[in-house]
Amino acid sequence: MDNPRHPEIIVELLEQAGKPVAQLSLVRRTLQKAGYPDSAQEFTTLAFQVEEHELLDLARKFVTVV
């Protein structure tokens, strides 16, 4: 898998398994708080274009998921 765009940002998403809205919100908020509003917007836009089961892989393109 490719390295995430912002590997220094760690998001605990595995606890949110099966909750796509919570996952999307957590990644978006974390990117915004870290000072990456453009990445937050891009992630959000792309998240609404993928299937629910693809959201975790999308998140891994932007942040480090644990």
C-alpha positions in Angstrom: 0.0 0.0 0.0 1.2 3.5 -0.7 2.3 5.8 2.1 -0.4 8.1 3.4 -0.2 11.8 2.3 0.1 12.8 6.0 1.8 9.9 7.8 2.4 12.0 10.9 -1.4 12.1 11.5 -2.6 9.1 13.3 -6.3 8.3 13.5 -7.9 5.5 15.5 -10.6 4.3 13.1 -10.7 0.6 13.8 -12.9 1.2 16.8 -15.4 2.9 14.4 -15.7 -0.2 12.2 -19.2 -0.3 10.7 -19.8 3.4 11.3 -18.8 5.1 8.1 -20.2 8.6 9.1 -18.1 8.5 12.3 -15.0 7.4 10.3 -15.5 10.1 7.7 -16.0 12.8 10.4 -13.0 11.7 12.5 -10.6 11.8 9.5 -12.0 15.1 8.3 -11.8 16.8 11.7 -8.4 15.4 12.4 -7.0 16.8 9.1 -8.6 20.2 9.7 -7.2 20.4 13.2 -3.7 19.4 11.9 -3.8 22.4 9.5 -4.7 20.6 6.3 -8.1 22.0 5.3 -7.6 21.2 1.6 -6.8 17.6 2.4 -9.9 17.5 4.7 -12.1 18.8 1.9 -10.6 16.4 -0.7 -11.0 13.4 1.6 -14.6 14.4 2.3 -15.4 14.8 -1.4 -13.9 11.4 -2.2 -15.5 9.7 0.7 -18.9 10.4 -0.7 -17.9 8.9 -4.0 -16.7 5.5 -2.7 -18.6 2.5 -1.3 -18.8 2.1 2.4 -16.3 -0.8 2.4 -13.7 1.3 0.6 -13.7 4.2 3.1 -11.0 2.7 5.3 -8.7 2.3 2.3 -9.4 5.9 1.3 -8.5 7.1 4.8 -5.2 5.2 4.6 -4.3 7.3 1.6 -4.5 10.5 3.7 -3.5 9.5 7.3 -2.0 6.7 9.3 -4.9 4.4 10.5 -4.6 2.4 13.7 
